[in-house]
Amino acid sequence: MKVIRIDRRFDRIEELLALILASFAYMDGRIEPPSSAHALTAETLRRKTEDEIAFVALAERDLVGCVFCKPEADCLYIGKLAVAPSAQRRGAGRLLLAAAEETARELKLPALRLQTRIELSENHATFAAWGFAETGRSAHPGFTRPTSIEMRKVL
């Protein structure tokens, strides 16, 4: 398995969109509000690959994972970390996170930051095992209860 950075030559947007939707599908009916992945289109995803730093994980020629990174003042924000259901627990997530960590170091950013939904306790455990710690909770617009957990990993 290898990780490559997405650049302007990347021509597999529809496949990438399908990967994200498939890997986030388990959240349907579990989280409220629904995942923002449902709002993605091929066009908005293409723009996201141009506006952010993005990586894909490949097993041979198959797209098996992705991560999007966005530099912030004091950290690198990690978003849309996705691994195909058929490829989970095979190291793709760790490889993608390693690419994000390397990017943060290159940008001289001391930490990674991500958000995960309150209901997804298995994600909280995975991120904690990968060195992330909870730093806060927030609510999506229109909600009076926390809907997301923010986690950071100091590099």
C-alpha positions in Angstrom: 0.0 0.0 0.0 1.2 3.5 -0.8 0.1 7.1 -0.2 0.3 9.7 -2.9 -0.5 13.4 -2.8 -3.4 14.5 -5.0 -2.3 17.0 -7.7 -3.9 18.6 -10.8 -3.3 15.3 -12.7 -5.6 13.4 -10.4 -8.4 12.1 -12.6 -10.3 9.8 -10.3 -12.7 12.3 -8.6 -15.9 10.2 -9.1 -14.1 7.2 -7.6 -12.8 9.3 -4.7 -16.4 10.6 -4.1 -17.7 7.0 -4.0 -14.9 6.0 -1.6 -15.8 8.8 0.8 -19.6 8.1 0.6 -19.0 4.3 1.2 -16.7 4.8 4.1 -19.0 7.3 5.8 -22.2 5.2 5.1 -22.0 3.5 8.5 -22.8 6.9 10.1 -26.2 7.1 8.4 -28.9 6.9 11.0 -26.3 7.1 13.8 -25.3 10.8 13.8 -27.4 13.9 13.8 -27.1 16.1 11.8 -26.1 13.8 9.0 -22.5 13.8 7.7 -21.4 16.7 5.5 -20.1 14.0 3.1 -23.6 13.9 1.7 -23.2 17.4 0.4 -20.2 16.6 -1.6 -20.4 16.4 -5.4 -17.7 15.7 -8.0 -17.4 19.4 -8.6 -17.1 20.4 -4.9 -14.7 17.5 -4.2 -12.5 18.6 -7.1 -12.4 22.1 -5.6 -11.6 20.6 -2.2 -8.6 18.8 -3.8 -7.4 22.1 -5.2 -8.0 24.2 -2.0 -6.6 21.7 0.5 -3.7 19.3 0.8 -5.1 15.8 0.0 -3.7 12.3 -0.1 -5.0 9.0 -1.3 -4.0 5.5 -0.2 -3.6 3.0 -3.0 -3.5 -0.8 -2.8 -2.1 -1.7 -6.2 -4.4 0.6 -8.4 -7.4 0.6 -6.1 -8.2 3.7 -4.1 -8.6 2.5 -0.5 -8.4 5.7 1.5 -8.0 9.5 1.6 -7.4 12.4 3.9 -7.8 16.2 3.4 -5.5 18.6 5.4 -5.9 22.3 5.9 -3.3 24.4 7.6 -4.5 26.6 10.5 -2.6 29.1 12.7 -1.4 26.5 15.2 -2.2 23.1 13.7 -3.0 21.1 10.6 -6.8 20.3 10.4 -7.5 16.8 9.3 -10.8 16.3 7.5 -12.6 13.6 5.5 -10.2 10.8 6.7 -11.9 7.9 4.9 -10.9 4.2 4.4 -12.9 1.9 2.2 -14.9 -0.6 4.3 -13.1 -3.5 2.5 -9.7 -2.1 3.4 -10.2 -1.2 7.0 -7.8 -2.5 9.7 -5.1 -2.9 7.1 -3.0 0.2 7.8 -4.4 2.7 5.3 -5.6 5.1 8.1 -2.2 5.0 9.8 -0.4 5.7 6.5 -2.7 8.6 5.7 -2.2 10.0 9.2 1.6 9.6 8.8 1.3 11.7 5.5 -0.6 14.4 7.5 2.0 14.4 10.2 4.8 14.8 7.7 2.9 17.7 6.1 2.4 19.4 9.5 6.1 19.1 10.2 7.0 20.5 6.8 4.7 23.4 7.5 6.2 23.8 11.0 2.9 23.2 12.6 3.1 21.6 16.0 -0.2 19.6 16.1 -2.9 17.9 14.2 -6.6 18.6 14.9 -9.7 16.8 13.9 -13.4 16.5 14.8 -15.4 13.4 15.3 -19.0 13.0 16.1 -20.2 12.3 19.7 -22.0 9.1 18.7 -19.0 7.5 17.1 -17.2 6.0 20.2 -15.2 3.6 18.1 -13.7 6.6 16.3 -12.8 8.2 19.6 -11.0 5.0 20.7 -9.1 4.7 17.4 -8.0 8.4 17.4 -6.9 8.1 21.1 -4.8 5.0 20.2 -3.2 7.1 17.4 -2.2 9.7 19.9 -5.1 12.2 19.8 -6.7 13.6 23.0 -10.0 15.3 23.4 -9.7 19.1 23.6 -13.3 20.2 23.4 -16.9 19.6 22.4 -19.1 21.7 20.1 -22.6 21.8 18.7 -23.7 22.1 15.1 -26.0 25.1 14.3 -29.5 24.5 15.7 -28.4 21.9 18.3 -28.3 22.6 22.1 -26.3 19.5 22.9 -22.7 18.8 21.8 -22.6 17.0 18.4 -18.8 16.9 17.9 -15.6 16.2 19.8 -12.4 18.0 18.9 -9.2 16.1 19.3 -5.6 17.1 18.9 -2.3 15.3 18.5 0.8 17.2 19.5 3.7 16.3 17.2 
